[in-house]
Amino acid sequence: MDAVFEKAYRAGEILISIFITYLGLLLVTFLIARVIPIDPVLVVVGDRATPDVYQAAAKRLGLDQPLWLQFLSYVGGILHGDLGQSFISSRAVLSDLKRYFPATAELATAAILIGSVLGIPMGMIAAAREGRWPDYLFRVLGLIGYSVPVFWLGLMALLVFYAELGWSAGPGRLDIGFDGQIERITGFLLVDSAAQGEWEIFRNALSHLVLPAAILGFFSLAYISRMTRSFMLDQLTQEYVITARVKGMPEWRIIWLEVFPNIRVQLITVVALAYGGLLEGAVLTESVFAWPGIGSYMTSSLLAADMNAVLGATILIGTIFVIINMLADLLYRLLDPRARRGLANT
């Protein structure tokens, strides 16, 4: 009975933590909308509206109420899936997010796959060859990834691989001739085109995806490889590694079968944070490559002072961060033997 109560208590703690985090996210976004020097009423009625029209619009938007009532109304609308209406598109913000977010998710997913598949082995090799040329090479690549502005690298990539060499497709997700030829089921063009057997559209979408995904993947690769190297160096000084070497165990076996399992839990957190960062940080890349995702949507909305759209996108990304952290914590408990024993003891 005590074990059941303890598990329920832990689950309650997690739910309360999520609730407080999400409530804090809503509070921050609400206060941002009130602090920035943009009057949402003027956005609706224009700066030439009469005082009567201004007051009527403020009342209709609920901005004549006390701040705490406005916040409660704001939270209530979000809990009911109402993020307001976009002044630019004249559609519900939630409808716009459903339309634009899959493009960002597809780009970020491809980028994190590139960053993880290349970054983790690079970090492991750099640690295993510390002080030698592979270590220096991968550290320089990581430094470039941290230092070079993403918009400049994107422009140079377009100039070289698209304009000069013709190896890559141009900006956008599809050539204009293919636009509207497949049914948008998931919003992921690669998935939808493959599911419908439209392989020509699949190849075209992939050719458009490769270059921006490689640019974003390079920046995530820099972070992932650096963290992997740090985790590996810490483990390579442990006694179990020294013992394995004394026993004559091959170095590759020590690294992949002994050390890597001990850092994979930490890497889950690193990859999860990198993925969340790609979802929110693809604004410049989407702008350079004319990628119709959430970053471009937020940029155009902010320039037009469409705060409903900006805050709706911010809440969406914040929600995804909460979900990613939950999944990372769950995987941590599943993969870490110590966490499993702790759960079993409860």
C-alpha positions in Angstrom: 0.0 0.0 0.0 2.9 2.4 0.9 4.5 1.6 -2.5 1.3 2.5 -4.4 0.9 5.7 -2.4 4.5 6.6 -3.1 4.1 6.1 -6.9 0.9 8.1 -6.9 2.7 10.9 -4.9 5.6 10.9 -7.5 3.1 11.1 -10.4 1.3 13.9 -8.6 4.6 15.8 -8.2 5.3 15.5 -12.0 1.8 16.7 -12.9 2.0 19.6 -10.5 5.4 20.5 -11.9 4.1 20.4 -15.5 1.0 22.5 -14.4 3.2 25.2 -12.8 5.6 25.3 -15.8 2.8 25.7 -18.2 1.0 28.3 -16.1 4.3 30.2 -15.9 4.6 30.0 -19.7 1.1 31.4 -20.1 1.8 34.2 -17.6 5.1 35.2 -19.3 3.5 35.3 -22.8 0.5 37.3 -21.4 2.8 39.9 -19.8 5.0 40.2 -22.9 1.8 41.1 -24.9 1.0 43.8 -22.3 4.6 45.2 -21.9 5.7 45.6 -25.5 4.9 49.0 -27.0 2.2 47.7 -29.4 -1.4 48.6 -28.9 -3.6 45.7 -30.1 -6.6 47.9 -30.4 -4.8 50.2 -32.9 -3.7 47.2 -34.9 -7.4 46.3 -35.3 -9.0 49.8 -35.9 -6.0 51.8 -37.2 -4.4 54.9 -35.9 -7.0 57.2 -37.4 -10.0 55.7 -35.5 -12.2 57.9 -33.4 -12.1 57.6 -29.6 -15.6 56.0 -29.7 -14.5 53.3 -32.2 -11.3 52.8 -30.1 -13.3 52.2 -26.9 -15.7 49.9 -28.6 -12.9 47.8 -30.0 -11.2 47.7 -26.7 -14.4 46.5 -25.0 -14.9 43.8 -27.7 -11.4 42.6 -27.2 -11.8 42.5 -23.4 -9.0 45.0 -22.9 -11.2 47.3 -20.7 -11.2 44.7 -17.9 -8.7 44.5 -15.0 -5.5 42.8 -15.8 -6.2 39.7 -13.7 -9.5 39.2 -15.5 -7.8 39.5 -18.8 -5.3 36.8 -17.8 -8.1 34.4 -16.7 -9.9 35.0 -20.0 -6.6 34.4 -21.8 -6.0 31.1 -20.0 -9.6 30.0 -20.5 -9.4 30.6 -24.2 -6.2 28.7 -24.5 -7.6 25.7 -22.5 -10.5 25.6 -25.0 -8.1 25.8 -28.0 -8.8 29.4 -28.8 -5.6 31.3 -29.5 -7.4 34.2 -31.0 -7.6 35.4 -34.6 -4.7 36.4 -36.8 -5.1 40.0 -38.1 -3.0 39.1 -41.1 -4.7 36.0 -42.4 -8.1 36.6 -40.8 -8.1 33.0 -39.7 -7.9 31.4 -36.3 -4.3 31.3 -35.0 -4.7 27.6 -34.2 -5.6 27.0 -37.9 -2.6 28.9 -39.1 -0.3 27.0 -36.7 -1.6 23.6 -38.0 -0.8 24.8 -41.5 2.7 26.2 -40.8 4.1 24.0 -38.0 4.5 20.7 -40.0 7.0 22.5 -42.3 9.2 23.5 -39.3 8.8 20.1 -37.7 9.9 18.4 -40.9 13.0 20.6 -41.2 13.9 20.4 -37.5 13.5 16.6 -37.5 15.8 16.2 -40.6 18.3 18.5 -39.0 18.4 16.7 -35.6 18.9 13.4 -37.4 21.9 14.8 -39.3 23.2 16.4 -36.1 22.8 13.3 -34.0 24.0 10.7 -36.6 27.2 12.7 -37.3 27.7 14.6 -34.0 27.7 11.7 -31.6 30.3 9.6 -33.4 32.4 12.7 -34.0 32.3 13.5 -30.2 33.2 9.9 -29.3 36.1 9.8 -31.8 37.4 13.2 -30.6 37.4 12.0 -27.0 39.1 8.7 -27.9 41.7 10.5 -29.9 42.2 13.4 -27.5 45.1 15.6 -28.5 45.4 14.1 -32.0 44.4 15.4 -35.4 40.8 13.9 -35.3 40.2 15.7 -32.0 41.5 19.0 -33.4 39.6 18.7 -36.7 36.2 18.0 -35.0 36.8 20.7 -32.4 37.5 23.2 -35.2 34.3 22.1 -37.0 32.4 22.6 -33.8 33.9 26.0 -33.3 32.8 27.0 -36.8 29.3 25.7 -36.1 29.1 28.0 -33.0 30.7 31.0 -34.6 29.4 31.4 -38.1 26.1 33.2 -38.4 23.4 30.9 -39.7 22.0 33.4 -42.2 25.4 34.0 -43.8 26.1 30.3 -44.1 22.6 29.7 -45.6 23.2 32.4 -48.2 26.6 31.0 -49.1 25.2 27.5 -49.4 22.5 28.8 -51.7 25.1 30.7 -53.8 27.4 27.7 -54.1 25.2 24.6 -54.2 22.1 26.1 -55.9 23.2 29.1 -58.0 26.7 27.9 -59.1 26.8 24.1 -59.0 23.1 23.4 -59.3 23.4 20.4 -56.9 20.4 21.5 -54.8 16.9 22.8 -55.3 16.2 26.5 -54.6 14.2 28.1 -51.8 10.8 26.8 -50.7 9.5 23.3 -50.0 8.4 22.4 -53.5 8.8 23.6 -57.1 5.8 25.7 -58.0 4.7 23.1 -60.5 4.1 20.5 -57.8 2.3 22.8 -55.4 -1.2 21.5 -54.5 -0.8 18.2 -56.3 -0.8 16.0 -53.2 -3.3 15.8 -50.3 -1.8 17.3 -47.1 -2.4 14.5 -44.6 0.3 15.0 -42.0 1.8 18.2 -43.4 5.1 16.4 -43.8 5.7 16.5 -47.5 8.0 13.5 -47.5 5.6 11.4 -45.6 2.5 12.5 -47.6 4.1 12.1 -51.0 5.5 8.6 -50.1 2.2 7.5 -48.7 0.4 8.5 -51.9 3.0 7.0 -54.2 4.0 10.4 -55.6 7.7 9.6 -55.9 8.6 12.5 -58.2 7.1 14.9 -55.7 9.0 13.1 -52.9 12.3 13.5 -54.7 11.5 17.2 -55.3 10.6 17.8 -51.7 13.7 16.0 -50.6 15.9 18.1 -52.8 14.5 21.3 -51.3 14.9 19.9 -47.7 18.5 18.8 -47.9 20.2 22.2 -47.9 18.4 23.9 -45.1 18.4 20.7 -43.0 22.1 20.4 -43.5 22.7 24.0 -42.4 20.6 23.5 -39.3 22.0 20.1 -38.7 25.6 21.5 -38.8 24.7 23.8 -35.9 23.1 21.1 -33.9 26.1 18.8 -34.7 28.5 21.4 -33.2 26.6 21.3 -29.9 26.0 17.5 -29.8 29.6 16.6 -30.7 31.0 19.0 -28.1 28.7 17.6 -25.3 29.4 14.0 -26.4 33.2 14.6 -26.2 32.8 16.1 -22.8 30.8 13.2 -21.5 33.2 10.7 -23.0 36.3 12.3 -21.5 34.8 12.2 -18.1 34.0 8.5 -18.4 37.3 7.5 -19.9 39.0 8.5 -16.7 36.9 6.2 -14.6 38.2 3.1 -12.9 36.2 0.6 -14.9 37.8 1.9 -18.2 41.3 1.6 -16.7 40.5 -1.9 -15.5 39.2 -2.9 -19.0 42.3 -1.6 -20.6 44.5 -3.5 -18.1 42.6 -6.7 -19.0 43.5 -6.1 -22.7 40.0 -5.3 -23.9 40.1 -3.7 -27.4 39.6 0.1 -27.4 36.6 0.0 -29.7 34.9 -2.4 -27.4 35.6 -0.2 -24.4 34.2 2.8 -26.1 31.1 1.4 -27.8 30.1 -1.4 -25.4 31.3 0.0 -22.0 31.4 3.8 -22.1 28.6 4.6 -24.6 25.9 3.0 -22.5 26.9 5.2 -19.6 26.5 8.4 -21.5 23.4 7.7 -23.6 21.1 9.0 -20.9 22.9 12.3 -20.8 22.8 12.4 -24.6 19.1 12.0 -24.6 18.7 15.2 -22.8 21.3 16.9 -25.1 19.5 15.8 -28.2 16.1 16.7 -26.8 17.2 20.2 -26.0 18.9 20.6 -29.4 15.7 19.5 -31.1 13.6 22.0 -29.1 16.1 24.7 -30.0 15.8 23.8 -33.7 12.0 24.1 -33.5 12.2 27.6 -32.1 15.5 28.8 -33.6 14.8 28.1 -37.3 13.6 31.6 -37.9 16.7 32.9 -39.8 17.1 29.6 -41.8 13.4 29.7 -42.8 13.8 33.3 -43.9 16.9 32.6 -46.0 15.4 29.6 -47.7 11.8 30.9 -47.9 10.7 27.9 -45.9 7.0 28.3 -45.0 7.3 27.3 -41.4 6.5 28.6 -37.9 9.6 30.8 -37.9 8.6 32.7 -41.0 5.0 32.9 -39.7 6.3 34.5 -36.4 8.5 36.9 -38.2 5.9 38.2 -40.6 3.4 38.4 -37.7 5.8 40.3 -35.5 6.6 42.8 -38.3 2.8 43.4 -38.7 2.2 43.7 -34.9 0.0 40.6 -35.1 0.5 39.6 -31.4 -2.2 36.9 -31.3 -0.2 35.0 -33.9 3.2 35.7 -32.2 1.9 34.6 -28.8 0.1 31.6 -30.2 3.3 30.4 -31.9 5.3 31.1 -28.7 2.8 29.0 -26.6 3.0 26.2 -29.2 6.8 26.0 -29.0 6.7 26.3 -25.2 4.3 23.4 -25.1 6.5 21.3 -27.3 9.5 22.0 -24.9 7.4 20.7 -22.0 6.5 17.6 -23.9 10.1 17.0 -25.0 11.3 17.3 -21.5 8.7 14.9 -20.3 9.7 12.3 -23.0 13.4 12.8 -22.1 12.7 12.2 -18.5 10.7 9.1 -19.3 13.5 7.7 -21.5 15.9 8.5 -18.7 13.9 6.3 -16.3 13.7 3.5 -18.9 17.4 3.5 -19.9 19.1 4.2 -16.6 19.3 1.1 -14.4 19.6 3.2 -11.3 16.3 4.9 -12.1 14.7 1.6 -12.8 15.8 0.2 -9.5 14.6 3.4 -7.7 11.2 2.9 -9.3 11.1 -0.8 -8.4 11.9 0.0 -4.8 9.0 2.3 -4.6 
